[in-house]
């Protein structure tokens, strides 16, 4: 167990001071951009296929919003736990 802590501390020392912030920003941005981009294309395709404009598009974007919020909250709590 102690070896694991030593390895983690060595990694922290080798990392530039700004790198953890950039990694967190990238993860959180990915939770926003990823599901929304996927929902836009999927929603447009489904609307054209089933002739339901704009309902399936709006449904997929709404679902993507929920998925984004859940992912953001989970990652935010993980980051908050690191400070405890």
Secondary structure as UniProt FT lines:
FT   HELIX           2..14
FT   TURN            17..18
FT   HELIX           19..50
FT   TURN            53..54
FT   HELIX           55..82
//
